[in-house]
Amino acid sequence: MKPITTLCGAAAALPLGNVDTDQIIPARFMSRSRSEGYGEQCFHDLRFDGAGRPHSDFALNALPRPPAVLVAGDNFGCGSSREAAVYALLDYGVQAVVSSSFADIFRSNAGKNGLLTIQLAEAELSRILAALKADPGKDAEVDLPAQTLRIGEMETMTFDIDAGLKHRLLNGLDDLSATLQNEDQIATFEGRYFANAPWVRPDPRS
């Protein structure tokens, strides 16, 4: 997982509430190997018609390149627990999602895979969506250490983030690498535990 400090790139508005994980990555694409990537399938049924032609009225199709910062309506990522939804956004090029609220499971999956979720008040979100509607693709900058977001010439906004999650994102720590930071303590515990209960030690012959 790549560390996150500062994110810079275009911002795009997806002014839809209750965008669910099946809209982010339709279930029929779930059999793909992770190594193949899910970028082309991200928002597939919103981006393309049944013949595979781009929908001209879909906001993301109007941009010359995928946005680094996606600004969406409330309750983003609702629906089924689908980690592939996070994969799809990352593979498409999105590095941060801004909303007034997120589904809990989606937000957890995002943090574990290096996708930053930024929750703002509804009034702040509405101002950003209006600005991006008037001028799509404004430059955006996210400063994770300072916990700030700036879009275009708008006033810099601050956001909250869990301290533990912030540490992991800044250092690029997924679940495994975060656990391995405590490898010495784990080994010490195992040694003491098996010394006191040797009968539970795994048999290397099995």
Secondary structure by P-SEA (a helix, b strand, c coil): cccccccbbbbbbcccccccccccccccccccccccccccccccccccccccccccccccccccccccbbbbccccccccccaaaaaaaaaacccccccccccaaaaaaaaaccbbbbbbcaaaaaaaaaaaaaccccbbbbbcccccccccccccccccccaaaaaaaaacccaaaaaaaaaaaaaaaaaaaaaacccccccccc
